[in-house]
Amino acid sequence: MLVPFIANTAMDISGAYEAWKGVIFLALFLIFPVLTIAVAVWDGVKEGFSLLWLIAPCACFIAPMYIFYNDSAFIYGVIYSVFGGIANGVTALIRRYVSRSRQSN
């Protein structure tokens, strides 16, 4: 919630709406997905696969969506959930493969 808060506050204070729209889109298209994937990978390495990664990113995006964006941004929460689920699943598979190969040696 900090990134959209800073961008929206700076946009309101400076009045430079066009300049700060880039920051908002950067957050939507780059910062949030990268953070979601990074945390999902970390969780996949530590704990394995979790179905929560199919729900949690979307649920966590609901509050900033209604506060800083509009209803049309809900699709991004769904996309973050897909990215998180895929990243967590792939990492969990790699973890399982590595642990099996260690056990066989």
Rosetta blueprint (number, residue, H / E / L):
1 M L
2 L H
3 V H
4 P H
5 F H
6 I H
7 A H
8 N H
9 T H
10 A H
11 M H
12 D H
13 I H
14 S H
15 G L
16 A L
17 Y H
18 E H
19 A H
20 W H
21 K H
22 G H
23 V H
24 I H
25 F H
26 L H
27 A H
28 L H
29 F H
30 L H
31 I H
32 F H
33 P H
34 V H
35 L H
36 T H
37 I H
38 A H
39 V H
40 A H
41 V H
42 W H
43 D H
44 G H
45 V H
46 K H
47 E H
48 G L
49 F L
50 S L
51 L H
52 L H
53 W H
54 L H
55 I L
56 A H
57 P H
58 C H
59 A H
60 C H
61 F H
62 I H
63 A H
64 P H
65 M H
66 Y H
67 I H
68 F H
69 Y L
70 N L
71 D H
72 S H
73 A H
74 F H
75 I H
76 Y H
77 G H
78 V H
79 I H
80 Y H
81 S H
82 V H
83 F H
84 G H
85 G H
86 I H
87 A H
88 N H
89 G H
90 V H
91 T H
92 A H
93 L H
94 I H
95 R H
96 R H
97 Y H
98 V H
99 S H
100 R H
101 S H
102 R H
103 Q H
104 S H
105 N L
